[in-house]
Every structure is written in C-alpha cells, then in structure tokens.
Amino acid sequence: MKTLTTLLFTLIFSVFANAQDVLPNLQLENLEGKTIALQDISKDGQLIVVSLWATWCVPCKNELDAIGEVYADWMDETNVKLYAISVDDSRTVKRVKPLVNGKGWEFEVLLDTNGDLKRLLNAPTVPVTLIVKDNKILFRHSGYAPGSEEELYEKIKEFSK
C-alpha cells in the first residue's frame, strides 16, 4: 500500500511539475473560423481566464454555465476576459457552436480540435481552468464542483489588483 501511495504521489507531482507555466504560442480558431494567436489574448496586463472544456464533459458545461451567470459582473468589476477552449475532436466539434448558442454564453470560444493546447498544458482531463496575465499562468485548477467559480473569482480579484 505504501508503494502505491508513493507511486501516486510521484505521478501527481510529476504532472504538476511538468505543467506549462506560460501560455503556449499556438494558433486556434474561433467559432467564426478566424485564427487567434494565444500569445495575443493575454498581453498588456489583460487578465484572462482560459477554460479547457468539451461538449461531452458534464462538469465542464456546469462550470461554464455557473460562470456564464456571473460573467458580466466579473468583467465589470475586474475587466477579466474568459476564453472557453473546446477540446472536442473532429468527431464532436460540430456540436460546439450549437451548444454555445443554445447556452447563450457571452465569452469567446476557441477550438483545440487536435488537442495541441491540451497536450502542451499537460492537461489529461477537463475541465482545466487557468488564470493568465501577460501569458504567464498564475493559477491552475482541474475539475469542477459547485461553488468552484467563487474560488476562481476570488483568485481573479487577487490577480487583478
């Protein structure tokens, strides 16, 4: 049992130790087909939230729904901007735009269809939520439980000062 615990600890530590600490220089498309450079979304001191999600991921959609309800207030109070980056592959990416339109999410949605960003961020599962400023990852959280958006907002306020 001790060996299993040690192995698990080592695995978890190595995942976080190898996690990227800057936003990769990568090009992604938005829902209109326009190419967006990730390095351009977090410059000049702009605080952004990056949420990796998928249409098939219930916790992802729950998190984005919860944030969607308070997003306008967050923008007004902290000037934060959220980029919801879908990791849906070529088989499921066609579901993204109808889902986003149906949910009425007001944030920018980008597509990581090949999983390049997910891989570069060493994010084996979704949702993964990042707070980024000047391309530096300041906060990283995996998973979602109701109320996690409140913790995220506290971190946003902390980093927006």
HELIX and SHEET records of a PDB file:
HELIX    1   1 LYS A    2  ALA A   17  1                                  16    
HELIX    2   2 LEU A   38  ILE A   41  1                                   4    
HELIX    3   3 VAL A   58  THR A   78  1                                  21    
HELIX    4   4 VAL A   93  ARG A   95  5                                   3    
HELIX    5   5 VAL A   96  LYS A  103  1                                   8    
HELIX    6   6 ASP A  116  LEU A  120  1                                   5    
HELIX    7   7 SER A  148  PHE A  159  1                                  12    
SHEET    1   A 7 THR A  35  ALA A  37  0                                        
SHEET    2   A 7 GLN A  27  ASN A  30 -1                                        
SHEET    3   A 7 GLU A 108  LEU A 111 -1                                        
SHEET    4   A 7 LYS A  81  SER A  86  1                                        
SHEET    5   A 7 LEU A  47  TRP A  53  1                                        
SHEET    6   A 7 VAL A 128  LYS A 133 -1                                        
SHEET    7   A 7 LYS A 136  SER A 142 -1                                        
END                                                                             
